[in-house]
Amino acid sequence: MNLQTNYMGLTLKNPIIVGASGLTSDLESIKELEVNGAAAIVIKSLFQEEIQLENLKFDEYLNRYNDLHAEMLNHYPNIRHAGAKEHLYWVKQVKQTVDIPVIASINAIDEHTWIDYAKALEETGVDGLELNFYNIPKDAQLTGEDIEEKQVQILKKVKESVKIPVSVKLSPYYTNITDFLKRLDDAKVDGVVLFNRLFQPDIDVENEVEVKSFTLSNESDNRLPLIWTALLSDQLKTDISSSTGIMTSEDVVKMLLTGAASVQIVSTLYKNKIEYLNTIIKGIENWMKSKNYNSIKSFKGKLSKKNMKDPWAFERVQYIKMLYSKEEIFEINR
């Protein structure tokens, strides 16, 4: 079976990309991902906020004895935090170690930092960039339109600054995601990832403190990217990579049928180990063989909205009571 596909201008040997995570932050696990069939990897994100925090801690450490004596100016020599240099050095190592495409991930705050990071990462030799667009609108004076326009402008300026392909990874929390994606499309984005799985803290009610909380995806989570991939794949010129809750070969096939060019997986590898990549790939091949498909192209988008027998199927999600009786719902969830 020919599993080759194209995503953001890159030719991939199969549609499975391993998303930015702890799995792509360690050189040994990255080698293991390549050996087990990953078509590409997205390096764990370069976070501006993380570097800013490290810089503050570093300055605090260096200056903690400055007021020990009245005559003392400083205790340590005048040295500065390395900033993003450590991450850049490591990304360059990864690129030199593996043969599959390496996509760098950026999560910045300031417009100039998006551009600076993009340029610096391009110099490491990576094959593409993934911009993580996410905003918590804490300012009541800031409108949704303001946020979206700023993100579109960031994409345009990054695209102007680098020659390698640039994709955008989105959260599902846009008022009109179709409009926003069309604006990214018009800005010549090379790919979009639907959707990002976001960190959401929890509360320990016994100790009355905030706690870190991380929950892996499950199969039911893939319904959201499934719906939007089906609705948008015919409307966008750019490639879609479906993400969140893609756990099995069947889940991958579903996304391809609705028009995805590729998928991003993470949680299933944490749950089933990296070797499970082989099982997913073989599952796709076996399904294609059973259907007499010899390439991804021969069935990609077959069940997008345009090609569905019932073109309204993916727009009827709020009418479950009309589709099923109470007894049927009980039976489905038994």
N, C-alpha and C positions, 0 to 999 in steps of 0.2 A: 504494500500500500504506500502511496505517496502522501505523506503527511505535511509536506512543505507548505508554508503560508508566508504571506508578507504582512508586516506590521510596521508602521511609521517609516516605511522605506527600507526596512531591514528584511532580508530573507532568512526565515527561521526554518529549521529542519522539521519542526512540529509546532503546534499552536500553544505549547505550555511554557509560560514564563513564570519563574519563581519571583514573587513580589518582595519588596523591601521589608526586611525583618531581621531577627537575630540569625536566621539561617544564612543570610547574605552579608553578615558582618564578621564572619570568621573564614579565614582562607581555607582551612581544612574542609569545612562543610560546603564551601563553594566548589571545591574540587570534586567532592562527593556528588553534588548536584549535577555537575557536568557529566560525570561518569554514568550516572543513572538516567540520563536522557533529557535534562532540562534544555530547552531550546535557547533560552536567554535568562539573564538574571537582572534584577533591579537592586543595586547596592543600597544598603540601609542609609536612610536620609542624612544629608548634611543639614543640621538644624542651626539656624542663626541664634535662636533663643538659648540653646544648649551651650554654644560657644560663648555667648555673652555671660551666662551664669558661671562658666568655668573661669572666664577672665576676671570677674568680680571676686571669686574665691581666691584666685591667684594673687591679685593685688592685695586683698585682705591679709593673706599669709605673709607676703613680703613686707608689709607695713606694720605688722602687729607689734614690733618692738621700737618703732620710731620715736615714741615719747618716753622711752625708758629713762633717758638722761636729757637734761636741758640742752647740752651741747651736741647731741646726736642728730644728724640730719636723716640718715637712713642706715639700716643695719645690713642690707643686702646691696649688691651692685645693681646698677640700673638695667634691669632685664625686663623683657616684655613677654606676654603670653603668645604662643605660636599661632593662635587663631585656628584657621581651617587647614593649616599646612600639614598637620598629622593625618587628617582625613584624606587630603589630596595625595599624599605619599602612599597611603594604604591603597587607595583606588588604583593608582598607577601599578602597584604590585599585583593587584587582582587582574588587571587588564593584561599584564605580561604573563600571567600564570595560566589563564584559560583561553580556549579558542572560540567559545560561543560569544555572542554579542553581550556586552556589558552596558547597562543603562544606569546612569547616575541619577540620584534623586535629590531634589532641593526643597527645603522648607524654610523660607526666609520671611522677613518682616518689611524691611526697607527696600524701596525700588532699586536703589543702587547696589544693594547686597545681592538681590536676585541676579543682576547682570554680572557683578564681580564673580560670584560663585559659578555662574554658567561658563564664563570665559576660562576660569581657572580649571574647572572640571574638563572642559574640552581639551585643554592642554595635556591632560593625563592620558588621552587616547581613547576615552570611552566612545561607544558607538552612538549614544543618544542621551538625552536628558528627559527626566520626568519632573514636572513642576507640581508640587502638592498645594493646591488652592483650597484653603480653609480659613474661615473667618468667624470669630465669635463677636457679633456686633454689640459691644458694650456701650458704645456711644449712641444715645437716643437721637442725636442730630444727624447721624449717618444713615442714609437711605440704602435700600437694597440695590438701587441703580448705581449709587456711588461705589459700592463695593465691587459690583460686577464690572463697571467701567475701568476701575483701577486694575482689576485682574486681567482684563483684555489688553490694557496698555502694557502691563508687565510682560505678557506673552509676546506682544509685538516687539518690544524692545529687546527681549532675550533672543527672539528670532533674528533680529537685525544684528545682534552681537556675535552670534555663533554660526557655524556652517553645518554642524551636525543636526539631525532631526530632533524636534522638541515635542513631547507629549504633555498632556495635563491630566492629573488624577483628581477627580472631583468627589465631594460629598454629595449626597442626594438632596441637600437642604437648600434648594433654590426655588423661588416662587414659580418661575417658568423655566425649567431646565432645558426645554426644547429651544427657546429663544436664545438662552445663554450659549448653548452648544453651537447654534448656528452662527453666533457672533465669533466664537472661537474658530469655527470652520472658515469663516470669511477672513480671519486673521492668519490663515494658512497653518493652523496647528497640524502636526504630523500624526497625531493619535490622541485618543481620549480613553481614560480608564474609568469604568463605571462599576463599582464605586469604591471609595476609600472606607476602611473600617477604622473608626476613630476611638481614641482612648477616652474612656468615661469613668471618672473616679466614683467611689462609693462612700457611704457613711457607716462607721461602726457605732451603732446606737448604744452599746453597753459602755464603751469608753468615750463616746461622744467626740470622735475625731474622724477626719478624712482618711480614707485608706486607698491604696492603689488597688485597682481592679482591672483584670484583663481576662476576657472571656473569648475563647476560640469560636470561630464560626461553626455553624452547623448547616445541614443541607437546606433547611427551610429559608435560610438567609439569601439563597441565590434567586429567589423569586423576583426580588427588586431589580437586580441587573438584567434578569431574563426579560421582564416586561419592557424596560427601557431600551435594551438592545434591539428587541423586535420592533419597537415603535420608531427608533431613530436610525437604524442601519440603512434604510432606504433614503433617508433625508440628508445624510451627511456625506460629504466627499471624503472626509478623513476616516481612518481605521478606528474601530472600537475594540478595546480589550476588556472583556467582562471579568469582574472581580467581586469577591465576597461569597462565601458559602459554596464554592466549587470544590467538591470533595471526591468525586468519582469520575470515571471515564464517561458515564452517562451524563453527568452534569456538563462536562466539556462539550459533548456532542450537542446537547440542548442549546448551548450558547452559539455554537457554530451554525446550527440550523436557523437560529434567529438573526444571524448576520454578523456575529463577532469574527474578527480576523484572528484573535488569540484570546487566551485567558490568563489571569494571574492567580496563582495558588500559593497558600502559606499554611493555613490551619490544618489541612489534611496531612501535610508532611510532619507537623508536630504530633498529630494524633497517631499516624501510621508509619512514621519514620521515612527517611529520604528514599529508601529503596522502593517505596510505594509508587514513585514516579514511573518505574517500569510497568507496574500493574495498570496504571492509568493509560499509558501509551499502548500497551498490548490490547487493552479493552477497546480503545478507539479503533485500532486496526481490525479487531475481530468484528466490531459492529459494521465497519465499512465493508468488510468481506461479505458479511451476511446480507448486506443491502446491494451488493455489486457496485459499490462506489470505489473508484481507483484513485481518487484524489480529493482533497478538502474542497477544492473549487467546484467539484461536481455536485455538492449538496449545500455549500455555504449560502445562507440566506433563504433556503427553501421555505422556511416557516417565519420569515419576517412578515410584518403587517401587510405589505403589498402582495405577498404570495399566499397568504392564508385563505382558506375557503371561507372562513368567517372573519373578515377584516376588522371587526369590532371586538374580537375576543379579548385582546389585551387592554381594551379601554373599559371593560365592564367589571373591573375589580370591586367596585363599591356595591355591586348588586348581587352579592352572594345569596341573600335571602330570596331573591327571585329565581336563582339558579338551583338552589337546593332546599329541600324541606328540612324541618327540624330533625326528623328521624335520620335523614341522609347525612346531615352534619355530625350527628352522634356516631353514626356508623363509620364515617371517614376517620374520625379522631379516636376510635376505640382502640 
